Amino acid sequence: GLLLIHLQLGLYAGPAACRPIGRDRSREVFKMFDVNNDEQLSLFEFKNVMMLLFSNVLLRVLVQWMLTILIVPMISQKIVHDIESGLNATWIFITELDEHSSLANSIEIAVETVRDYLLSFGWINASFLFLWNLIPESVLNTVPITLCSILLAAVVVPWIIFKIDDTFQWIADRLSPDDDKKEN
């Protein structure tokens, strides 16, 4: 039943709602909340189990949407801006080097070598430049932020959602009614 609820929620709330707990863990949670140990959940006990399990789902969905819509784009813009600033500072440093400096000469030779290598593929270079010029500049300007956002959304967001699951696991273990039964 829990799996069906998660799958149905996944249709409307996205993939964050589609990760139900396993069969063993759900049995464990049901057993923890079975206050009178009759191996059946009363309506009150069942409501407590559902509140715990689906507050996890609600938090996962809210965090995923908040990260995906707000946080990831802002962090991506900051990362891209910092990279651009670093590259600009490096470029200024290189261009202001004394042209008789050995570092400046080494950099110039390396850049010329790469340029010559790329230009040696004449037809590939011409084809690439033709295709490159077909892409509108507005699209090219958004590529770095888009790639950074994809990377963050693919790595950081799932990691945070797994940490939320770990936190709810910890809460479930600490707030289990079994602890109340042991104290009474």
Long-range contacts (C-beta under 8 A, 24 or more apart in sequence): 2-26, 2-53, 5-54, 6-57, 9-57, 9-61, 13-57, 13-61, 14-61, 14-64, 14-65, 15-64, 16-57, 16-60, 16-61, 16-63, 16-64, 16-65, 16-161, 17-57, 17-60, 17-61, 19-60, 19-161, 19-165, 21-53, 26-53, 29-53, 29-172, 32-172, 32-176, 32-177, 32-178, 33-176, 33-177, 34-177, 35-177, 35-180, 35-181, 37-181, 45-177, 48-177, 52-168, 52-171, 52-172, 52-175, 55-168, 56-164, 56-165, 56-168, 59-164, 59-168, 60-161, 60-164, 60-165, 63-160, 63-161, 63-164, 64-157, 64-161, 67-153, 67-156, 67-157, 67-160, 68-153, 68-157, 72-149, 72-152, 72-153, 72-156, 72-157, 73-145, 73-149, 75-148, 75-152, 76-145, 76-148, 76-149, 76-152, 77-145, 79-148, 80-144, 80-145, 80-148, 83-144
